[in-house]
Amino acid sequence: MEIITPHWQRTLKMRIWSEGMDKTFVRILEPKKEEGVATLRIGNEMWNFLPKTNKVLKVPPSMMMSNWMGSDFTNDDLVKEFTFLESYDFEMTAPENPQPGVLYVKCIPKPDIPIVWGHIVIAVRADDYMPLWQNFYDEKGRLMREMSFGGEKTFGARRIPSSMELRPTTKEGHKTVLRYLEARFDIALAADVFSLRNLRQRY
């Protein structure tokens, strides 16, 4: 994951495990000063482990909109991933200049669900539903951030984008690029991968 700002940039190497849509475990491998930092998400709950203090900290609701590891992704991005299908209504739409062979889906938050976005527009290729980009708008219809997908690669039997780039429109010169170097699917995972105890393991 490469984090770029007008004044500095840094690169993190990490390993990520996931099970379904509701469990994610992330461990930072590089650089040295962040080695061992880990994040566990189960459903809408999230914990971080900081090796320097040897403490496991539960992320409170007030911190959900904070940046994760200094990137443009937030804690909320990780937590809300598993409820996306349940939290939005969906309808076909089209931008002012639609591209041929592309489908556009407008995602509208369901009433009474606390979601920061007014709506999200997702673009996918019509022939294979490969994701192309996502645009996030606030409640006033202003574009707040753009996420684009690229670098299609085949990992095992699956062809997916190998990179995604997130740009906040309110922060000029800021972006976060996430690149997948390796991916494996449908593999057996140890029962304790998604556990608080595993947060403290360095490898």
Secondary structure, 3 states (H helix, E strand, C coil): CEEECCCCEEECEEEEEEECCCEEEEEEEECHHHCCCEEEEECCEEEEEECCCCEEEECCHHHCCCECCCCCCEHHHHHHHHHHHHHEEEEEECCCCCCCCEEEEEEEECCCCCCCCCEEEEEEECCCCCEEEEEEECCCCCEEEEEEEEEEEEECCEEEEEEEEEEECCCCCCEEEEECCCCCCCCCCCCCCCCHHHHCCCC
